[in-house]
Structure formats: C-alpha cells, structure tokens
Amino acid sequence: MDVYEAVTSRRAVRGFTDRQVPRETLERVLSAAAWAPSASNLQPWRAYVLTGAPLAELKKRAGERLAAGDSWDEPEYEQYPPALKSPYRERRSAFGRQRYGALGIAREDIEARQRAASANWDCFGAPAALFCYIDRDLGSPQWSDVGMYLQTVMLLLRAEGLHSCTQMAWAKFHKSVAEVLSPPDELILFCGMSIGFEDVTVGDARTGRAPLDETVTFVDGY
C-alpha cells in the first residue's frame, strides 16, 4: 500500500471484528511511528496499548459507569470552543447528520444517539486500543506534535491492513482509564484510539471533505 492509498483509505472505523491484532504488528507500527516529527525532537507523546484482559477490564468499568448514569469526568482540556464559528459549526453539524443518518437515527431521537455514542467506550468492539497522553506542562505546539504522531500511527496501521478510530470520548472517562493504566500524575489523557480489523457488516458512511479552495490558497510563483 503506497502513501496515497494509506491516506485516502484511512477513516474513523466504528465497527471492528474480534480478530486479534498480533503484538509484533503493534510493535512494528509504533516503532516506525516514533519517527513522526516533533519540534526540537521532544517526542511529547506517551502511548499505552491495551489488549486482552486489561482492555476488557477498562471496557467493563466504562460500561458500568454508563449503566449507572455516572456523569463524565471533569474535563482536563477544552475539546471544542464553546461557540464554534462558521465554517466549523456547519461541518460538525454535517458530520452529525451523516453519522446518525447512516445508522437510521433521527435527529430528535436523543436516546438512540446516546446508545450509539456509548459504543465509544467499548472501542466499537476493537480488540486493541491505544491511549495517548501528553505532559500537562507542555504547550500547544507539542499538542500539534502529538497529532502528527497519531496520524503517523494510523497510516502505518493501514499499511498493515488495520483500521482505527481516534476518540476524544475517552478523555471524558479519564479517571477510569487512569485506574487501569496508573499513568504518572503529570500526564493528561488526550484521546484513545481503537485498533483492529474492520467489521464490514457495520454500515458507516465515510464523511466528506471540504473542496480544496476552502482550505488551501495557492500563491503561485510559476
């Protein structure tokens, strides 16, 4: 698989089979991903990979919290601005319409939307998950570096025939994640990432992208 195919075939998959992901595959991907760029080579990411019984335990804890109606943990960072302006507001709304429309869930069916969202905390059935932390003392440029690292991981997973889904949703249950992983206090959970083989029987339309002229300006010198 070449780079273009990896980029264009990568998407947020929300349905995985229970086929196990070999440990050596994950090690190969993460060893190569370590070459992702970071300013002054800080390499600010700290990743934890869960499979088997530890991942099952985390899913169980999250599921129990959902069943009990527990409130989300106090946020440690702002996922979206409180007043999302145009065009980001419209893009987010379009994503919601497409996502829930593909599942046959009406906009006004709040209960069904909540049930669909709860699949996040089961990792959509994935047998492996990565949890990405960053030192809470670091700044916005280092968060950008973490994003480049995660993108590198996802593209390498595609080269291995695997799919993934990054999930800021896990930051809402960061205390439950910490109970299983016991990360140092100086780390903050950015997101989780479900990893596995796609369950092609799960319908999930791919979201579109803005036209190039909305996001790119060429200042030609040719």
Disulfide bonds with the S-S distance in Angstrom:
none
